[in-house]
Amino acid sequence: MENKYNYTRVGVFVILLSLALVSVIVWLSIGTENKSYQHYQIITEETVSGLSLNSPVDYKGVEVGKVISLQLDLKDPRFVKIGVNIEDTIPIKTDTQAVLVARGITGLVSIELKGGTAEAASLLSVSKDDIPIIANGPSLAKRLDDAFNQIAGQLVVLNSNAALFLSIENAGSVTNILKNVEKITGDLAQSTGDFSVALNNISDLTNAIKNPLENILISADKSLSGVDGAFAHLKVGIDKFIETTDYYDKLAIDLSKTGTSWTKFANSNDRRLRETIPLLNSALAELQKTLHSIKSIADNASKNPNMFLFGKPTPKKGPGE
């Protein structure tokens, strides 16, 4: 029997279909866009557990590269070298930092790029053989670990101080202090009772002198009213006395003028009359001085009648006296 199938054609069809499937898979995984990358290196002393090859490298949440290598630094095994490929169109600056970031609760870790101000210079390699190194920033786990270590250190110091404070010697001192406080509070409670009694006595004394004090104040008020009336009458009398002294002052002046006329008359008449006239003039002059003194006292009394009771007021001192 003749075979109806052509195996050559079937084989060619299978090969072409396989190539088509491979092309579609490559297109879906890589894409049609041809991107070029720049190789960078990150050196960290943190653990890279959860970070693997092809882990994403994000810049502000945008994926810009992949992790291509992970290895220990053979010269110093405390550090891990992470090789990454980042799109060459992404500006990596000298102040750009790479931070390890955990992705949810799955335990997967990616790399997050932060920083990179416009004023900073671009990160370049020193030579063609050297790979540019992106600075490593502390991750959240690193910051929490440092904070916990600091808190633990402070707790250790606090525990040491507490143990020192609660030593046998200090415990005895604290016991004595508590006893003294108890004694002071007891004395204070007793003193409070005595203080209450003293307050009651003061209250009784205040009530006892309240009525006599009110009577004294009323009497003083009436006395001051009488003094004010007396001062008013005294001022009126002084004013009248001043008018009288003015009258006698004028009279003395007239008598003085009359004495001068008598002197002229005596110069031309009897000798005894000439001897009497000078004595009369001297008496008139003394009378005039006395009237002036009385008038001055009366003026001061009219301006300040209180001086008869309280004396002459003390003059205020000037600046610097």
Short mmCIF file of the C-alpha atoms (twelve columns), coordinates in Angstrom:
data_MODEL
# 
_entry.id   MODEL 
# 
loop_
_atom_site.group_PDB 
_atom_site.id 
_atom_site.type_symbol 
_atom_site.label_atom_id 
_atom_site.label_alt_id 
_atom_site.label_comp_id 
_atom_site.label_asym_id 
_atom_site.label_seq_id 
_atom_site.Cartn_x 
_atom_site.Cartn_y 
_atom_site.Cartn_z 
_atom_site.pdbx_PDB_model_num 
ATOM 1   C CA . MET A 1   0.000   0.000   0.000   1 
ATOM 2   C CA . GLU A 2   1.177   3.445   -0.799  1 
ATOM 3   C CA . ASN A 3   1.647   5.820   2.222   1 
ATOM 4   C CA . LYS A 4   -0.599  8.871   1.959   1 
ATOM 5   C CA . TYR A 5   1.558   11.146  4.302   1 
ATOM 6   C CA . ASN A 6   4.627   13.071  3.198   1 
ATOM 7   C CA . TYR A 7   6.935   13.011  6.231   1 
ATOM 8   C CA . THR A 8   9.159   15.673  4.781   1 
ATOM 9   C CA . ARG A 9   6.367   18.177  4.717   1 
ATOM 10  C CA . VAL A 10  5.253   17.233  8.204   1 
ATOM 11  C CA . GLY A 11  8.782   17.688  9.557   1 
ATOM 12  C CA . VAL A 12  9.177   21.103  7.947   1 
ATOM 13  C CA . PHE A 13  5.818   22.211  9.393   1 
ATOM 14  C CA . VAL A 14  6.774   21.100  12.896  1 
ATOM 15  C CA . ILE A 15  10.108  22.921  12.690  1 
ATOM 16  C CA . LEU A 16  8.491   26.143  11.488  1 
ATOM 17  C CA . LEU A 17  5.836   25.963  14.204  1 
ATOM 18  C CA . SER A 18  8.501   25.476  16.871  1 
ATOM 19  C CA . LEU A 19  10.465  28.487  15.616  1 
ATOM 20  C CA . ALA A 20  7.307   30.583  15.663  1 
ATOM 21  C CA . LEU A 21  6.557   29.599  19.246  1 
ATOM 22  C CA . VAL A 22  10.124  30.396  20.321  1 
ATOM 23  C CA . SER A 23  9.905   33.797  18.614  1 
ATOM 24  C CA . VAL A 24  6.652   34.606  20.371  1 
ATOM 25  C CA . ILE A 25  8.091   33.600  23.753  1 
ATOM 26  C CA . VAL A 26  11.200  35.723  23.195  1 
ATOM 27  C CA . TRP A 27  9.081   38.652  22.058  1 
ATOM 28  C CA . LEU A 28  6.847   38.425  25.107  1 
ATOM 29  C CA . SER A 29  9.759   38.119  27.540  1 
ATOM 30  C CA . ILE A 30  12.167  40.647  26.062  1 
ATOM 31  C CA . GLY A 31  10.050  42.836  23.841  1 
ATOM 32  C CA . THR A 32  10.771  44.419  20.571  1 
ATOM 33  C CA . GLU A 33  12.476  47.503  22.022  1 
ATOM 34  C CA . ASN A 34  16.241  47.271  21.991  1 
ATOM 35  C CA . LYS A 35  17.588  48.673  25.299  1 
ATOM 36  C CA . SER A 36  21.203  49.241  26.303  1 
ATOM 37  C CA . TYR A 37  22.390  48.971  29.897  1 
ATOM 38  C CA . GLN A 38  25.181  50.324  32.088  1 
ATOM 39  C CA . HIS A 39  26.842  47.986  34.556  1 
ATOM 40  C CA . TYR A 40  27.121  49.170  38.201  1 
ATOM 41  C CA . GLN A 41  28.207  47.589  41.436  1 
ATOM 42  C CA . ILE A 42  26.763  47.898  44.948  1 
ATOM 43  C CA . ILE A 43  28.815  46.913  48.015  1 
ATOM 44  C CA . THR A 44  26.903  46.267  51.247  1 
ATOM 45  C CA . GLU A 45  27.584  44.707  54.632  1 
ATOM 46  C CA . GLU A 46  23.926  43.817  55.160  1 
ATOM 47  C CA . THR A 47  22.523  40.371  54.524  1 
ATOM 48  C CA . VAL A 48  21.161  39.864  50.998  1 
ATOM 49  C CA . SER A 49  18.823  37.034  51.966  1 
ATOM 50  C CA . GLY A 50  15.791  37.186  49.654  1 
ATOM 51  C CA . LEU A 51  17.742  38.912  46.864  1 
ATOM 52  C CA . SER A 52  18.420  36.776  43.796  1 
ATOM 53  C CA . LEU A 53  19.490  37.059  40.184  1 
ATOM 54  C CA . ASN A 54  17.068  39.036  38.012  1 
ATOM 55  C CA . SER A 55  15.618  40.753  41.094  1 
ATOM 56  C CA . PRO A 56  14.322  44.143  39.982  1 
ATOM 57  C CA . VAL A 57  16.145  47.431  40.509  1 
ATOM 58  C CA . ASP A 58  13.607  50.243  40.990  1 
ATOM 59  C CA . TYR A 59  14.036  54.005  40.901  1 
ATOM 60  C CA . LYS A 60  11.144  55.770  42.661  1 
ATOM 61  C CA . GLY A 61  9.007   52.665  42.071  1 
ATOM 62  C CA . VAL A 62  9.884   52.389  38.352  1 
ATOM 63  C CA . GLU A 63  11.844  49.320  37.282  1 
ATOM 64  C CA . VAL A 64  15.075  50.451  35.619  1 
ATOM 65  C CA . GLY A 65  17.298  47.369  35.817  1 
ATOM 66  C CA . LYS A 66  18.068  43.881  37.066  1 
ATOM 67  C CA . VAL A 67  20.449  42.146  39.443  1 
ATOM 68  C CA . ILE A 68  22.990  40.172  37.421  1 
ATOM 69  C CA . SER A 69  25.452  38.933  40.056  1 
ATOM 70  C CA . LEU A 70  25.821  38.240  43.789  1 
ATOM 71  C CA . GLN A 71  29.137  37.356  45.409  1 
ATOM 72  C CA . LEU A 72  31.135  37.829  48.590  1 
ATOM 73  C CA . ASP A 73  34.100  40.158  48.661  1 
ATOM 74  C CA . LEU A 74  36.963  37.680  48.866  1 
ATOM 75  C CA . LYS A 75  39.279  40.319  50.342  1 
ATOM 76  C CA . ASP A 76  36.812  41.215  53.121  1 
ATOM 77  C CA . PRO A 77  33.973  38.687  53.537  1 
ATOM 78  C CA . ARG A 78  31.994  41.113  55.682  1 
ATOM 79  C CA . PHE A 79  30.847  42.750  52.450  1 
ATOM 80  C CA . VAL A 80  28.754  41.485  49.533  1 
ATOM 81  C CA . LYS A 81  29.201  42.669  45.952  1 
ATOM 82  C CA . ILE A 82  25.966  43.097  43.988  1 
ATOM 83  C CA . GLY A 83  26.222  43.568  40.227  1 
ATOM 84  C CA . VAL A 84  23.320  45.359  38.519  1 
ATOM 85  C CA . ASN A 85  22.485  46.430  34.997  1 
ATOM 86  C CA . ILE A 86  20.654  49.748  34.771  1 
ATOM 87  C CA . GLU A 87  19.337  51.423  31.660  1 
ATOM 88  C CA . ASP A 88  21.940  53.848  30.396  1 
ATOM 89  C CA . THR A 89  19.277  56.551  29.986  1 
ATOM 90  C CA . ILE A 90  18.716  56.643  33.763  1 
ATOM 91  C CA . PRO A 91  20.816  59.413  35.391  1 
ATOM 92  C CA . ILE A 92  22.831  57.883  38.232  1 
ATOM 93  C CA . LYS A 93  24.441  60.629  40.375  1 
ATOM 94  C CA . THR A 94  27.232  60.597  42.923  1 
ATOM 95  C CA . ASP A 95  24.662  61.087  45.718  1 
ATOM 96  C CA . THR A 96  22.403  58.246  44.529  1 
ATOM 97  C CA . GLN A 97  21.968  55.482  47.115  1 
ATOM 98  C CA . ALA A 98  20.925  51.837  46.702  1 
ATOM 99  C CA . VAL A 99  18.751  50.441  49.509  1 
ATOM 100 C CA . LEU A 100 17.575  46.859  50.036  1 
ATOM 101 C CA . VAL A 101 13.764  46.806  50.247  1 
ATOM 102 C CA . ALA A 102 11.575  43.875  51.328  1 
ATOM 103 C CA . ARG A 103 8.567   43.170  49.109  1 
ATOM 104 C CA . GLY A 104 5.649   42.388  51.405  1 
ATOM 105 C CA . ILE A 105 5.607   39.230  53.506  1 
ATOM 106 C CA . THR A 106 6.958   36.911  50.793  1 
ATOM 107 C CA . GLY A 107 10.558  37.419  51.870  1 
ATOM 108 C CA . LEU A 108 11.609  38.658  48.438  1 
ATOM 109 C CA . VAL A 109 14.006  41.622  48.346  1 
ATOM 110 C CA . SER A 110 14.640  44.165  45.613  1 
ATOM 111 C CA . ILE A 111 16.921  47.170  45.256  1 
ATOM 112 C CA . GLU A 112 15.506  50.695  45.492  1 
ATOM 113 C CA . LEU A 113 17.506  53.666  44.181  1 
ATOM 114 C CA . LYS A 114 17.059  56.935  46.104  1 
ATOM 115 C CA . GLY A 115 18.466  60.438  45.964  1 
ATOM 116 C CA . GLY A 116 20.235  61.825  42.952  1 
ATOM 117 C CA . THR A 117 19.874  65.618  42.914  1 
ATOM 118 C CA . ALA A 118 20.177  67.569  39.686  1 
ATOM 119 C CA . GLU A 119 23.169  69.534  40.997  1 
ATOM 120 C CA . ALA A 120 25.227  66.385  41.718  1 
ATOM 121 C CA . ALA A 121 27.706  65.049  39.162  1 
ATOM 122 C CA . SER A 122 27.031  61.908  37.180  1 
ATOM 123 C CA . LEU A 123 28.514  58.689  38.534  1 
ATOM 124 C CA . LEU A 124 31.301  57.576  36.212  1 
ATOM 125 C CA . SER A 125 33.971  54.916  36.404  1 
ATOM 126 C CA . VAL A 126 37.528  55.958  37.130  1 
ATOM 127 C CA . SER A 127 38.860  53.842  34.253  1 
ATOM 128 C CA . LYS A 128 37.486  51.497  31.615  1 
ATOM 129 C CA . ASP A 129 38.283  48.446  33.738  1 
ATOM 130 C CA . ASP A 130 36.619  49.812  36.882  1 
ATOM 131 C CA . ILE A 131 32.897  49.466  37.521  1 
ATOM 132 C CA . PRO A 132 31.059  52.510  38.975  1 
ATOM 133 C CA . ILE A 133 30.025  51.822  42.569  1 
ATOM 134 C CA . ILE A 134 26.652  53.072  43.807  1 
ATOM 135 C CA . ALA A 135 26.689  53.994  47.513  1 
ATOM 136 C CA . ASN A 136 24.712  51.692  49.770  1 
ATOM 137 C CA . GLY A 137 22.122  53.258  52.099  1 
ATOM 138 C CA . PRO A 138 20.787  51.666  55.300  1 
ATOM 139 C CA . SER A 139 17.696  49.555  54.802  1 
ATOM 140 C CA . LEU A 140 14.663  49.571  57.078  1 
ATOM 141 C CA . ALA A 141 15.859  46.372  58.726  1 
ATOM 142 C CA . LYS A 142 19.269  47.950  59.321  1 
ATOM 143 C CA . ARG A 143 17.750  51.075  60.878  1 
ATOM 144 C CA . LEU A 144 15.485  48.986  63.117  1 
ATOM 145 C CA . ASP A 145 18.410  46.811  64.149  1 
ATOM 146 C CA . ASP A 146 20.485  49.881  65.066  1 
ATOM 147 C CA . ALA A 147 17.557  51.349  67.023  1 
ATOM 148 C CA . PHE A 148 17.004  48.099  68.926  1 
ATOM 149 C CA . ASN A 149 20.706  47.849  69.719  1 
ATOM 150 C CA . GLN A 150 20.689  51.415  71.064  1 
ATOM 151 C CA . ILE A 151 17.607  50.721  73.180  1 
ATOM 152 C CA . ALA A 152 19.158  47.502  74.467  1 
ATOM 153 C CA . GLY A 153 22.312  49.391  75.451  1 
ATOM 154 C CA . GLN A 154 20.261  51.990  77.312  1 
ATOM 155 C CA . LEU A 155 18.340  49.228  79.091  1 
ATOM 156 C CA . VAL A 156 21.617  47.651  80.190  1 
ATOM 157 C CA . VAL A 157 22.788  50.990  81.618  1 
ATOM 158 C CA . LEU A 158 19.409  51.488  83.311  1 
ATOM 159 C CA . ASN A 159 19.593  48.011  84.801  1 
ATOM 160 C CA . SER A 160 23.088  48.700  86.136  1 
ATOM 161 C CA . ASN A 161 21.968  51.978  87.708  1 
ATOM 162 C CA . ALA A 162 18.913  50.287  89.227  1 
ATOM 163 C CA . ALA A 163 21.097  47.550  90.703  1 
ATOM 164 C CA . LEU A 164 23.429  50.183  92.140  1 
ATOM 165 C CA . PHE A 165 20.495  52.139  93.547  1 
ATOM 166 C CA . LEU A 166 18.981  49.045  95.149  1 
ATOM 167 C CA . SER A 167 22.209  47.947  96.813  1 
ATOM 168 C CA . ILE A 168 22.239  47.053  100.513 1 
ATOM 169 C CA . GLU A 169 23.708  50.407  101.571 1 
ATOM 170 C CA . ASN A 170 21.236  52.436  99.506  1 
ATOM 171 C CA . ALA A 171 18.344  50.258  100.683 1 
ATOM 172 C CA . GLY A 172 19.190  51.199  104.292 1 
ATOM 173 C CA . SER A 173 19.347  54.872  103.341 1 
ATOM 174 C CA . VAL A 174 15.975  54.652  101.587 1 
ATOM 175 C CA . THR A 175 14.495  52.995  104.685 1 
ATOM 176 C CA . ASN A 176 15.766  55.846  106.879 1 
ATOM 177 C CA . ILE A 177 14.354  58.402  104.458 1 
ATOM 178 C CA . LEU A 178 10.936  56.737  104.552 1 
ATOM 179 C CA . LYS A 179 11.009  56.706  108.364 1 
ATOM 180 C CA . ASN A 180 11.895  60.416  108.448 1 
ATOM 181 C CA . VAL A 181 9.094   61.185  106.003 1 
ATOM 182 C CA . GLU A 182 6.650   59.262  108.175 1 
ATOM 183 C CA . LYS A 183 7.786   61.211  111.248 1 
ATOM 184 C CA . ILE A 184 7.506   64.530  109.430 1 
ATOM 185 C CA . THR A 185 3.984   63.735  108.251 1 
ATOM 186 C CA . GLY A 186 2.997   62.809  111.827 1 
ATOM 187 C CA . ASP A 187 4.405   66.081  113.195 1 
ATOM 188 C CA . LEU A 188 2.688   67.956  110.398 1 
ATOM 189 C CA . ALA A 189 -0.639  66.357  111.237 1 
ATOM 190 C CA . GLN A 190 -0.231  67.395  114.899 1 
ATOM 191 C CA . SER A 191 0.836   70.901  113.889 1 
ATOM 192 C CA . THR A 192 -2.238  71.133  111.685 1 
ATOM 193 C CA . GLY A 193 -4.454  70.728  114.761 1 
ATOM 194 C CA . ASP A 194 -2.550  73.442  116.640 1 
ATOM 195 C CA . PHE A 195 -2.762  75.679  113.610 1 
ATOM 196 C CA . SER A 196 -6.538  75.205  113.467 1 
ATOM 197 C CA . VAL A 197 -6.816  76.231  117.138 1 
ATOM 198 C CA . ALA A 198 -4.694  79.334  116.468 1 
ATOM 199 C CA . LEU A 199 -6.917  80.275  113.534 1 
ATOM 200 C CA . ASN A 200 -10.014 79.941  115.712 1 
ATOM 201 C CA . ASN A 201 -8.432  82.184  118.387 1 
ATOM 202 C CA . ILE A 202 -7.561  84.773  115.753 1 
ATOM 203 C CA . SER A 203 -11.142 84.646  114.475 1 
ATOM 204 C CA . ASP A 204 -12.520 85.176  117.994 1 
ATOM 205 C CA . LEU A 205 -10.108 88.072  118.585 1 
ATOM 206 C CA . THR A 206 -11.153 89.660  115.308 1 
ATOM 207 C CA . ASN A 207 -14.826 89.428  116.225 1 
ATOM 208 C CA . ALA A 208 -14.072 90.889  119.685 1 
ATOM 209 C CA . ILE A 209 -12.326 94.008  118.360 1 
ATOM 210 C CA . LYS A 210 -14.634 94.482  115.391 1 
ATOM 211 C CA . ASN A 211 -17.337 96.513  117.190 1 
ATOM 212 C CA . PRO A 212 -14.928 98.726  119.245 1 
ATOM 213 C CA . LEU A 213 -12.917 99.383  116.103 1 
ATOM 214 C CA . GLU A 214 -16.036 100.435 114.213 1 
ATOM 215 C CA . ASN A 215 -16.977 102.823 117.066 1 
ATOM 216 C CA . ILE A 216 -13.453 104.285 117.052 1 
ATOM 217 C CA . LEU A 217 -13.619 104.830 113.293 1 
ATOM 218 C CA . ILE A 218 -17.022 106.551 113.608 1 
ATOM 219 C CA . SER A 219 -15.715 108.808 116.407 1 
ATOM 220 C CA . ALA A 220 -12.593 109.601 114.396 1 
ATOM 221 C CA . ASP A 221 -14.743 110.486 111.410 1 
ATOM 222 C CA . LYS A 222 -16.818 112.877 113.536 1 
ATOM 223 C CA . SER A 223 -13.650 114.363 115.092 1 
ATOM 224 C CA . LEU A 224 -12.131 114.951 111.666 1 
ATOM 225 C CA . SER A 225 -15.353 116.640 110.563 1 
ATOM 226 C CA . GLY A 226 -15.127 118.918 113.637 1 
ATOM 227 C CA . VAL A 227 -11.473 119.653 112.930 1 
ATOM 228 C CA . ASP A 228 -12.321 120.580 109.343 1 
ATOM 229 C CA . GLY A 229 -14.977 123.015 110.651 1 
ATOM 230 C CA . ALA A 230 -12.548 124.470 113.163 1 
ATOM 231 C CA . PHE A 231 -9.939  124.935 110.419 1 
ATOM 232 C CA . ALA A 232 -12.553 126.736 108.297 1 
ATOM 233 C CA . HIS A 233 -13.423 129.133 111.163 1 
ATOM 234 C CA . LEU A 234 -9.727  129.573 111.936 1 
ATOM 235 C CA . LYS A 235 -9.014  130.510 108.329 1 
ATOM 236 C CA . VAL A 236 -11.812 133.126 108.396 1 
ATOM 237 C CA . GLY A 237 -10.392 134.600 111.623 1 
ATOM 238 C CA . ILE A 238 -6.884  134.659 110.161 1 
ATOM 239 C CA . ASP A 239 -8.136  136.473 107.057 1 
ATOM 240 C CA . LYS A 240 -9.776  139.091 109.270 1 
ATOM 241 C CA . PHE A 241 -6.595  139.347 111.339 1 
ATOM 242 C CA . ILE A 242 -4.593  139.925 108.133 1 
ATOM 243 C CA . GLU A 243 -6.965  142.754 107.198 1 
ATOM 244 C CA . THR A 244 -6.442  144.271 110.664 1 
ATOM 245 C CA . THR A 245 -2.649  144.007 110.397 1 
ATOM 246 C CA . ASP A 246 -2.800  145.677 106.976 1 
ATOM 247 C CA . TYR A 247 -4.753  148.525 108.551 1 
ATOM 248 C CA . TYR A 248 -2.271  148.950 111.400 1 
ATOM 249 C CA . ASP A 249 0.631   148.664 108.960 1 
ATOM 250 C CA . LYS A 250 -0.768  151.568 106.967 1 
ATOM 251 C CA . LEU A 251 -1.368  153.432 110.229 1 
ATOM 252 C CA . ALA A 252 2.263   152.876 111.238 1 
ATOM 253 C CA . ILE A 253 3.431   154.226 107.875 1 
ATOM 254 C CA . ASP A 254 1.245   157.300 108.344 1 
ATOM 255 C CA . LEU A 255 2.582   157.746 111.870 1 
ATOM 256 C CA . SER A 256 6.123   157.437 110.525 1 
ATOM 257 C CA . LYS A 257 5.404   160.174 108.006 1 
ATOM 258 C CA . THR A 258 3.846   162.219 110.786 1 
ATOM 259 C CA . GLY A 259 6.955   161.640 112.912 1 
ATOM 260 C CA . THR A 260 9.114   162.975 110.078 1 
ATOM 261 C CA . SER A 261 6.968   166.102 109.944 1 
ATOM 262 C CA . TRP A 262 7.261   166.453 113.700 1 
ATOM 263 C CA . THR A 263 11.023  166.075 113.391 1 
ATOM 264 C CA . LYS A 264 11.159  168.963 110.954 1 
ATOM 265 C CA . PHE A 265 8.919   170.979 113.242 1 
ATOM 266 C CA . ALA A 266 11.037  170.141 116.275 1 
ATOM 267 C CA . ASN A 267 14.230  171.207 114.555 1 
ATOM 268 C CA . SER A 268 12.866  174.687 114.475 1 
ATOM 269 C CA . ASN A 269 11.250  174.738 118.007 1 
ATOM 270 C CA . ASP A 270 11.729  173.495 121.538 1 
ATOM 271 C CA . ARG A 271 14.854  171.439 122.493 1 
ATOM 272 C CA . ARG A 272 12.849  168.902 124.628 1 
ATOM 273 C CA . LEU A 273 10.513  168.279 121.770 1 
ATOM 274 C CA . ARG A 274 13.536  167.585 119.541 1 
ATOM 275 C CA . GLU A 275 14.766  164.937 122.027 1 
ATOM 276 C CA . THR A 276 11.353  163.206 122.236 1 
ATOM 277 C CA . ILE A 277 10.702  162.889 118.487 1 
ATOM 278 C CA . PRO A 278 13.599  160.383 117.705 1 
ATOM 279 C CA . LEU A 279 12.333  158.055 120.433 1 
ATOM 280 C CA . LEU A 280 8.871   158.218 118.912 1 
ATOM 281 C CA . ASN A 281 10.246  157.409 115.437 1 
ATOM 282 C CA . SER A 282 12.168  154.394 116.802 1 
ATOM 283 C CA . ALA A 283 9.039   153.062 118.505 1 
ATOM 284 C CA . LEU A 284 7.048   153.450 115.296 1 
ATOM 285 C CA . ALA A 285 9.730   151.533 113.316 1 
ATOM 286 C CA . GLU A 286 9.669   148.637 115.811 1 
ATOM 287 C CA . LEU A 287 5.873   148.609 115.635 1 
ATOM 288 C CA . GLN A 288 6.039   148.387 111.833 1 
ATOM 289 C CA . LYS A 289 8.489   145.417 111.973 1 
ATOM 290 C CA . THR A 290 6.252   143.633 114.486 1 
ATOM 291 C CA . LEU A 291 3.217   144.144 112.269 1 
ATOM 292 C CA . HIS A 292 5.141   142.732 109.253 1 
ATOM 293 C CA . SER A 293 6.117   139.596 111.249 1 
ATOM 294 C CA . ILE A 294 2.538   139.068 112.414 1 
ATOM 295 C CA . LYS A 295 1.301   139.499 108.846 1 
ATOM 296 C CA . SER A 296 3.814   136.897 107.552 1 
ATOM 297 C CA . ILE A 297 2.699   134.365 110.186 1 
ATOM 298 C CA . ALA A 298 -0.941  135.053 109.367 1 
ATOM 299 C CA . ASP A 299 -0.313  134.530 105.620 1 
ATOM 300 C CA . ASN A 300 1.340   131.141 106.255 1 
ATOM 301 C CA . ALA A 301 -1.487  130.122 108.579 1 
ATOM 302 C CA . SER A 302 -4.054  131.117 105.953 1 
ATOM 303 C CA . LYS A 303 -2.341  128.971 103.296 1 
ATOM 304 C CA . ASN A 304 -1.817  125.946 105.613 1 
ATOM 305 C CA . PRO A 305 -3.995  125.978 108.776 1 
ATOM 306 C CA . ASN A 306 -2.862  122.416 109.629 1 
ATOM 307 C CA . MET A 307 0.501   123.760 110.787 1 
ATOM 308 C CA . PHE A 308 -1.046  124.732 114.152 1 
ATOM 309 C CA . LEU A 309 -1.677  120.984 114.830 1 
ATOM 310 C CA . PHE A 310 0.992   119.132 112.844 1 
ATOM 311 C CA . GLY A 311 3.753   121.744 112.676 1 
ATOM 312 C CA . LYS A 312 5.558   123.130 109.648 1 
ATOM 313 C CA . PRO A 313 5.779   120.536 106.804 1 
ATOM 314 C CA . THR A 314 9.248   119.161 106.016 1 
ATOM 315 C CA . PRO A 315 10.433  120.394 102.596 1 
ATOM 316 C CA . LYS A 316 10.996  117.626 100.000 1 
ATOM 317 C CA . LYS A 317 14.591  116.832 99.137  1 
ATOM 318 C CA . GLY A 318 15.763  117.671 95.654  1 
ATOM 319 C CA . PRO A 319 17.559  115.282 93.281  1 
ATOM 320 C CA . GLY A 320 20.948  114.167 94.613  1 
ATOM 321 C CA . GLU A 321 20.304  115.342 98.199  1 
# 
